[in-house]
Amino acid sequence: MHSKKLKSNRLSIVRDISWLSFNERVLQEAKDPSVHLNNRLKFLGIFSNNLDEFFRVRVGTLNKMLKLEKNAKMHFEDQPEKILKKIQEVVLEQQINFDNTYAEIIQQLEIQHKVFFKTEKQLSKDQKSFVQHYFEDKVRTQIVPLMIESMPQAPFLRDRSIYLACVLGNTQNPMLQRYALIQVPEKEVPRFVIIPSPKNETHIILLDDIIRFNLKYLFAPFGFNRFSSHIVKLTRDAELELDNDLHNNIIGDLEKSLKNRNKGKATRFVYDRSIDPHLLDYLTKRLNLLKKDNLIAGGRIHNFKDFMDFPKSVFNDLTKRPKSFVHPLLEQPCRIMEVLEKRDVMLHFPYHSFDSIIDLLREAAIDPSVQSIKITAYRLAKQSKVINALLNAVRNGKQVTVVIELRARFDEEANLYWKSVLEEEGIKVLLGVPDMKVHAKICVIKKREFNKTTQYGFVSTGNFNESTAQLYGDHLLLTTNKMILADINRIFDCLEKPIIKLDSLKTCKTLIVAPNHMRKYFLNLLAKEIRFAKKKQHASVFLKLNSLVDHELIDELYHAARSGVEIHMIIRGICCLKAEQKSFKKDIHAISIIDEYLEHARVFIFNNFNTPMVYISSADWMVRNLDHRIEVACPIFDNSIQEELTTILKLQMQENVKGRILDNDQTNKYVISDENTPEMRSQIEIYHYLSGKKYNS
């Protein structure tokens, strides 16, 4: 990220350029020789997958913005044409970095693990026989070559798929030459195939190369005996929305949008740089691609997202990450609801096991005194234990209500499926609010016993998803606090009304709710710290977010820094704030942590004249979260839980292994401590802290 800066009309970093800087931090993990090669391959896959989504959504958004009136442009994206040009410049630079990193990893695989990638031209006699039989058994029926020159319409390339672009010829008849496209069936057949190998070695061939080897068997009957092939890939506009950053609504019917997604406008065309130039020219013309459609030359391999599933069996030195453990107060057998009647409990994922949430829902499903369960669902696991527990609850006569967000990006189809499953069992399914996503992570369980109603619930920074809870760093509060649960009920009451009136959410007294007043609330807390600082009293703010984009909150953070408020931030992804300015009394201390777990939590701590106000939230400080989603921030009242969260954030601020400094120039320099400071890898230290923590029941 060392090329010329892109000017903005605000004192801020352009959102999309900041996102590319975040993805570069992911690439840094792939480059890091101290990271195990298996994980380095995964980070290559994550980088590639992130970039795909970026082009599908953000580049698609910017392309739309070119057509909008000037007064409809987003806060920071008022130069879409210049931003698109800058994106292409940065992505090309990163592509070179990516290719070099991949080549270095492949070399290390060979040296350290005797793992060798073989192309179709490097196979032994036994391997050729294996690959031919594998093709006949597993692959042939999954592919249909497209003879594109004879097609009346331009060939349709599916989004996120890779294609072999082939030149077919005949050595005796130079005039016999044709072009063909073959979609690589990576969803139906594994991308990596281990083939017969010499002793103490592992040879792997890509599915792409298995098809390449067998082109002669596919096309020989048609008179071809000369073949060349190169991978191409088209990324399309996701055709969803302008990311909820514009006030004008362009979300149409969801199912129509899903159908259109694979037909969206091209946002990027990546090709093997050694492709036949005549074939490339032919394809770009047939596909109606322009240079501005981000034509990017790459290497031999594309869709590196598949490297997230690289076979672990080739490594004999993998160390398992520490296993999640059950919170000591919730170890089974126990009645979780009885525990919560005595005290609040905070779960910290992925260190604590998500099983405790499943145990609570199962307990509620079985308990004859439980009357109802209400819960929001944004992203669910494929084989969701949460859903199974809710199905058991309704079968046991409980009233179950689930708010499903059908517009959870790229999980829409899965959530449509869960909607039908739940409704078939008699569960009441709510679809949220028109033109607004329900992103809050809340649940309430109502129990009636001895003419007394008791309520239990939880509020989380992350999804109720047992799969991602093993990888995402999140916090979840289990509570019987009457004020919190009263507000959760108010939110569900609002969502259950035939005509939803968001103004009714203003009646919430304890939870801070978007879109009604979350921005204003935190602006007021920042203003309060500013007043303390101006009186020469200690004032500080501690923020942990995925993304910091909202210009009003950024401006108030600038005001706070100029006033002498001490500000510490951990921002995983986009950070539009410039942390170093001459007018600040103290520079804002801002870092990003990219490590084995995804830092996903949102936590806010305001010193409040040494009486800390601590919050967890589902919302980032972005326009889409604060104005176009139903979100909650939950105050933490329990002093011991406040202390837990504060300790975790302090450990993260001491990170000097996986921390990067968020400076104004997006350099992604690692946090470097002096020689006398011990190494601090916060995810490991947090595990040690939580696993050694004792609780009084």
N, C-alpha and C positions, 0 to 999 in steps of 0.2 A: 504494500500500500504506500509506495513512495513516489508515485507520479503526482502531477500537478493537482492542486486542490480545486474542488468545485465550490464556487461561491454560493452563499445562501443569503436570502434577504433577512435572515434572522441570525442572531449570535448563537449558532447551533451547527451541529454536524448533520449533513443530509442523511435522512433515515436509511435509504437503500444502500448508501455507501457504508454506513455504520454496520448494516447487516452483513455486507460482504466482508467487513473487517472481522465480525464474529465468526464467519465461516472460515476465514483464514486461521483463526485460533484452533478450529477443529483440525485443519490441515497441519498445523504445528504439532498436534498430537501424533498424527500419522508420520511426521518427519522425525519425531523424537526417538533416538536410538535406545533410550532407557525404557521405552514402552515395549511390551512383548509384541512380537511380530503378528500374532493373531489379532491383538487389539489395534495394531497399526493398520492392518487390513480393514478392520471394522471402521476405523475413523476415516479411511478413504471412502468406504461405502456411505458413511453418514454425511461426509462432505458432498459427495455426488448426489445423494438423495435430497439434501438441503437445497442444493443448487437447482435441481429439477423443480422443486416446489417453488423456489424463488422465481424462476422463469414462468411457471404456470400462473402464479398469482400476482406477484409484484410487477414483473415486466408486462404482464397482461394489463394490469391496472394502469401503468404509465402509458401504455399504448392507447388505452381508452381516453386517458386524460388529454392527450394531444388533440382530441376532437371536442373537448369541453370548452365552455366559455371561460374567460379569464377568472370571473368571480366565483367559479365553481371549483377552483383548484384547491388542493389540500394545503395544510398549514406550511409544511416544509417542502412539498413537492411542486413548487410553482415554476420549475424549469424542467418539465418532463423530457424535452428533447435533449437538453444538455445532460440530464441524469442518465438517460438511456445510452448516450455516447460514452459517458464515464463508466457505466456498468460494463459495456463491451470491452473497454480498455482494461479495466481491472480483472475481468473474468479471463481475458486472454493471458494476462500476466500470471494469474493463478493456475491456468491450465498448464503452462510450462512448468511451474513449480510442482503441480500435481504429477505430471508425467515423469519428472526427475525423481520424485519421491517414490513413485510406483516402481521404477526401474531399480532403485536402490533396495527396496524391500524384496523384490524378486531375487536380487543378488544375494541378500542375506538369508533368504529361505534356502537357497542352494547351499550356501556355506554352513549355516548353523544346523539345518534340519534335513539336508539332503532331499529337499522337495523341489521337483523340477516341473515347470510348465512345458508341455510339448505342443507344438503346432502340428497341423496336418502333414507337414513336410518333414517331420523329425521322428516319425514312428518306426519302431522295429517291426519285423515280420509278424510277431505275435500280437503286437499292439494294433497293427493294421487290421488283422483278423478280428480282434476284439471290437474295434471301432466300427467296422462294417456290420458286424452282427448286432451291436448295440443300436446302431442307426436303424436297422431293419426291425428290431424288436420294440424300440422305445420312441423313435423320432419320426420315421417316414410318414406315418399316418397323421402326425400332428402338423405337417407343413403342406402348403399349397403354393408353388412358385407362381408369381405374377409376371407374365410376359408383357411388360409394360408398353412396348412399342405397338402392340396390337390392340391395346385397350382404348376404346373410344373416349373414355373419361380419364382424367389424371388419376394415377394410383392414390389410394387413400392410406396414409401412414398413421397408424394408431399412436396416440400419445403414450409416452413412457415405454414404448416397445423399441427393440432394436431390429434392424433389417440387414441382411446380407445383400448388398448391391452387386450384382454379378455381370461380368462381361463374358458371353459365350461365343466361342469361335471354332474354326476348323483349320487345322494346319495345312490341309491340301486345298482348301477353298477360302481364301482370304475374304471373299465377298460375303461369306456366310458368317455374319456377326449379329448378335442380338443382346439386348439388355433384359435382366430379370431382377425381381426383388423377392426375397424369402424372409418372412417374419420368423425370428428365432423364438421357439416356443418355451421361453424360460419359466413361464408360470406352470407349465405342464410337466416339464422335464428339468431335473437339477442342472444348474449352470456349470457346476464343477463335477467332473467324472474322474474317479481314480481308475487308472488303467494298469494292466500287468506291468510290474516294475522289477528291476534288478534287486538283488538282496541288499538290504539296508538303505534303499532309496524308495521314494514315493513319487510316481509320475502322475501328473494331472493334465487333463485336456479339457478345454472349454467346449461347451455345447456348440458354440459358433464354429469351432474348428472341426468338430465331428461332422457337421453339415458340409463344411468346405471339402473335407476328405471324400465325401460321398456325392459331390456334385456330378462326378462322372457317371455314377449309377443312375442319378436322376435324369440327366440330360443326354446320355449317350444314344438312347433310342431315337433321338431327334437329329442325329448327325453331328453333334458337337463333341469335340475331343480336346478343346483348349479352354481353360477356365481361369478367371481371376475374380476375386471377390473382396469386398471391403465393407466394414460396418458403417451404417448411417443411423441417425436417430433424430426424430423430430419431437420437440416439446411444444405443446399447445397451451393457449390461454385456457385456464380452468373454467372460464365462463360462469363464474359465480357472482362476483360482486366487486365493488371498488373498495373492498377490505373494510367497509363500514366507516371509512374516513370522510366520505362525502355525505352531505345531508340528503341528497336526492337518492331515492331507492331504485335500484335496478335489478333487485332479486325477483325473478319471475317464478313461475311454478317450479317447485323443486325437482320433480321427476323430469320435466322438460329440460331443466338445467343439467341434470345428470346425463341425459341423452346427448345433450349438446357438448358436454365436456370433451369428449374424444374428437369432436369436430371443430373445436375452437381454432382461432387464428394462430398461425405459427409464431412462436416467440423465440425459438432457437433451433438451428439445424446444425448438428455436430456430425463431422465426417472424418474418416481416416485420411490423414493428410497425404497418404500415398495412393489414394484412389485414382483410377484412370481419369484424367482431366476431361475427356470427352463425355464420360458417363456423368461426372459431377455437373458439367454444364447442362447436359440433357435433363438431369433430375431437377436442378434448380429452375429450369424453364418450365418443365411439366408440372412441378409443384407450385409454380408461381411465387417463388421465393426471391426476395430482394436482399441486397446487402444489409439493409436495416433490419432484416429478419434474423439478425445475429447468426450469420454463417461462421462457424467456428471449426477450425482444423484441429483434430485431436489425434490420439494414437490408434493402435490397432483394436483396442478394447473400449467398449462403452457400457453404460449401465453398471457402473461400479457399485451401485447400491447392493447388488447381489453379493458383494464381498462381506456384507454384514453377516451372511450365512456361510462363510467359508468353512469347509469341514475341519472341525477341531481335532479329528482323529489323527491328523498328520503330525500333531505336536505331542511330544512325550514329557514336556516340562511345564505344562500349564498348571498354575496354582489357582485354586478356586477362591473367589472373593469370599470374605467373611459372610457366613450365613445369617440372614435376618433372624432375630430372636424375639420371642413373645415378651411384651412389656411385663415386668415382674408382678405388677398388680393384677394382670389379666390372665395369668397362667391357668390353664385348665387342669382339673375341673374347678370352675367357680361360676357364680352368677354375676355376670358383668354388670347387670342393672343394679345389683346390690352394692357393688364396688362404687358405682357412679353416684349412688345416693349419699355416699360418705365424702366423695371428693371428685374433682375434675381430673381427667387423665389426658396427657398429650402424647400422641404417637408421632414419632419422627421416622419417616420412611426414607430410604430402604433399610435403615438399621433395625427398626421395629418391624415385626411381621404384620402384614395386612390381614392375617388369619383372624385377628381379634375383631375386626369389623364383620367378617363373615360369621364368627361365633356370636356376636351381638345380634345380628339379623336372624340367625337360626334360633337363638334364644327367644327373640320376639315372636318368631313364627310358631314356636311350640307353646309358649306361656299362655295359658287360658285367659289370663287377665288382660293381655294386650288386645286393644281394640283396633288400632290402626297404625300404619306405617306410611309416611310420605317421604319421598326422596327425589333428588334430581339426578339425571343421567346425561352426561355429555359424551364421554368416550368410555366404552365398556370393553372388557376382555372378550376374545373370540368365544371362549367357553366360559361365560361369565358365572362365577359362583354367587355374585351379588344377585343376578337375575334368578338363579336357582333358589336362593333363600327367599326371595320375594314370591316366587311361584308357590313354594311350600307354605308361606304365610297365608296367601289367598285360599289355598286348599284347606287350611285350618280355620277358615272362616273370618280371617282378618280383612279389614278394609285397607286395600293397598292402592296408593296413588303414586304414579311415576311421571315426572316431567322429563320427556325425552326431547333433546335438541336435535331436530332433523338437519340443521344446517351446520353441525360440527364438521369443519372442513375435512374432506376426504374420508369421513366416517358416515356420510349421509346414508349410503346404501345399507350399511350394517345397522344403523339406527332405525331405518324403515323396517328391517327384518325384526328387530327386537320389539318394535311397536306391534307388529302383527302377532308375535308370540305372546306378549303380555295381554293383549286384548282378547285373544282366544281363550285365555284362562280366567277372564273376568276382572283383570286389573284395570283400574281407571288410568288411562294414559292422557296426559296433557301435552300439547305441542308448543307450549310457550306463547310468545308474544309476536304478533305480526311485525316484521321489519326490525326485530330485535332478538338477539340470541340470549338464552338463559344459560349463563356461564357460572352462576353461583353453585357451590358444592355444599349442599345442606341436606339434613335428614332430621325428622322428628318421629318419635315412637310414643304413642299414647297408651297408657295403662290405667285401667279402672279396677280398684280393689278396695273392698270394705267402704264403699261409698266415697272413696277418695281417688282423685285423678292425679297420676304422677306422669311426668314427661321426661324423656331421655332423647338426646340428639347428638349430632356431630356436625362440625363445620370444618372444611378442609381447604387447603391451598391447591390441591390436585384432584384428579379424577378418582372415582370409586372403581378402580380397575386394578385387580390383583396382579396382572401381568406387568404393567408399567410401574407399579409400586415397588417392584424389585430393582428398578433402575433409576427412578426419578426421586430426587430429594424433595420431600414435601412434609408438611405438618398437618395434623388432624386433631382437633380438640373434641374430646368426648365430655359431655356436660349434662347436668340437670339444672343449670342456672335458669331460673324462671324468666328473667328478663330476656336472655338470649333466645330461649325457646318460644317465648311469646312473639318475638319478632320473626322467627322462622315460620311460625303459624300465620302471621300476617302476610308474609310473602306467598305462602301456598294459598291462602284465602284469595289473594289478588289474582293468582294464576288460574284459580278454579272458576272465577266468575265468567259468565258467557261473554260479557264485554269487559275486557281488561282495562282498568284505569290505573295507570302507573302512579298517578297522584296519591293513590291510597297507600303506596309504599312510604310516603312521608310520615305515616303514623308510627313507623319503626323508631323506637326510642333508644335502642342499645346497639344494634347492628348498624354499620354505616353502609348505605345501599346506593348503588349506581342503578339507573342514571340520574337519580333524584338529587343527591347532595354529596356524593363521595369526594368529588374534586374540591368543592367548597369547604368541606370538613377538613381535609388535609391542608388546604391553603390556610385555613384559620390556625391550625396547629403549627404550621411553619411561621405564621405571623406572630404567634405567641412566643416561639423561641427567639424570634428577632427582637421582640420587646425585652426579653430577658437579657439578651446580648447587649443591647443598647444601654441597659442599666448596669453593665459590667458584671452581670451574674453569669455563671456557667450555663451555656446553652449548646445543645448538641442534637443531632438527628442521625439515625442509623437506618438506612434503607437497603432492603434486598429485593430485587426485581428481576424479571426476565427481560423487560424492555422499559426504557424511559424515553418517551417521545413527546408527551403532552406539553405544549409550549407555555401554558399558564403556570403549571407546576415547576417547569424548568426555570422560568423567569423568577419565581418566588425563591427557588433554591439559590439562584444568583444573588438575589436580594439578601438572603440569609448569609451567604458567604461573604458578601461585602460588609455585612453588619457584625461579622465575627462569630457566627454560629459554626461550631465544629461539625463537619458533615463527612460521614463515612458511607460509602455505597458499594454494594456488590451487585453488579449488573451482568447477567450471563450473556445476553444477546445485544440488542440495539441500545445504544446510548447516544442520544443526540446532544446531550449536555457537554459543554466544554469545561473541563475540570480545572484548567489552569488559566487564570486571568489576572492581570496586574491590579485590577480594582479589588480583588478579594483580600480580605485580611488574612485568611488562611486558604490555601488551595484545597479544593475538595479532594478527599482521598477516595479514589474510585478504582476498583479492580474487577476483573472477570475471572472466574474459575471454570476451567474446562478440564474435567477429569473423568474417571471411569463411570461415575454416576452423573446424571443430568441434573444440574441445580435448577429446580423448578419452583421453589417456594417464593412467596412474597411475604415479607415481614417488615414492619415499620416500628421503630422505637423513637419516641420523643422524650427528651430528658425531663421536661416539665418541672423545672426547679427542683431536681433531684427526687421527683416522685414520678418515676417512668410511666408513660402511657405506651402500652405494647399492643400491637395488632398483627393478626395474620389475615391474609386476603387471597381471594381468587383472581384479583384484578391487577394487571400491570397498569402503569401510568401512561396510558395511550388513549387517544381520542376514541377508538373503537370500544375500549373497555368502559370508559367513564361516561360516554354519551349514547352508546348503541348496544349495550348489554346490560342484563340484570346481573349484578355482582354484589358480593358482600365483603366487608372487612369486619372482623370480629375482635372486640377488645379482649385481652387476657387479664382476668382479675386475680387469679391465683398467683401469689408471690413466688411459689416454688417453680411454677411453670414459666413465669416471667424470667426467673433466674436461668432455667434451662435454655430458653431461646436466646437470652443474652450471651450465655456462655458459648453456645454454638456459633453465633455470629462473630463473637470475638475470636474464636478459633479460626474462623474463615478469614477474618481480616489479617491474621498473622500468617496466612498461606504464603509460602515462599518456594513451593515446588511447582504447583500448577496454576499459580496466579499470574495474570497479566495486568499491566498498568493501562488504564483507560485514559490515555493522554489525548491532547487536542489533535494530534497528527495521525492517530490510528496506527501507531507503530507496532502495537502488540508486544512490547518488551516485557520479558518476564520480571516478576518481582524478585529482586536480588537483595539478600540480607548480608550484613557484614560477617566476617569470619567467625565471630564469637556467638552468633545467633544459631541455635540448632535448627536442623531441617524440620519444617512444619508442613506436612501434607494433611490438610484439614479433614478430608473424608476419612482417613485412617484414625486421626485423633478423635473425631466425633464418635466413631464406633467405640473406641476405647473408653471415652467419657461415658457414653450411654450404657455400655455393657457393664461398667463397673459401678453404676449409680445405684444407691440403696434407697428404698422408699419405706415410709411408715404407713402401713395399711390402716 
